[in-house]
């Protein structure tokens, strides 16, 4: 979203949902939600907000089962991130920044034990997979297909309006921030990156 415009996150989410619906009408069966297009003037939509928003938009339109969704994000880097993104509808997650970080660490020999990039990626994927499966098993879920879109989390600190629109059916006992505050936080993180 445009970092200079107020309400830009709302506009970006509306555009993202429209483009997802249009892609389905055009016959696409896989959608890739990516945050790779950021620059000095454009901040990424938070990945969980993007997947939750698109997932529920497509459910409301009756087209969710026609498409699989892949999230490609620099934000996702640990098991809790992957578990959340999958729980809100993603079929796959590409944590490209985590892979780039592993490449840099391997190149600079930053690991305690010397390890090549391919082994580091293999270990990261294996550990992430085991972590997501462990989270699922604690909830009594045995397959990724059953876990995908299950929303097995409770929201803490999000407004009911935000939950109703982007994380529909997610339980929340207390209120909290809305889209405007999320936009401001994303804008602050983005500006910090370009200091």
PyMOL commands that set and color helices and strands:
alter all, ss='L'
color gray80, all
select helices_A, chain A and resi 8-25+47-61+64-66+79-87+96-107+117-138+144-147+160-166+179-193
alter helices_A, ss='H'
color red, helices_A
select strands_A, chain A and resi 30-34+68-72+92-94+154-155+171-172
alter strands_A, ss='S'
color yellow, strands_A
deselect
rebuild
show_as cartoon
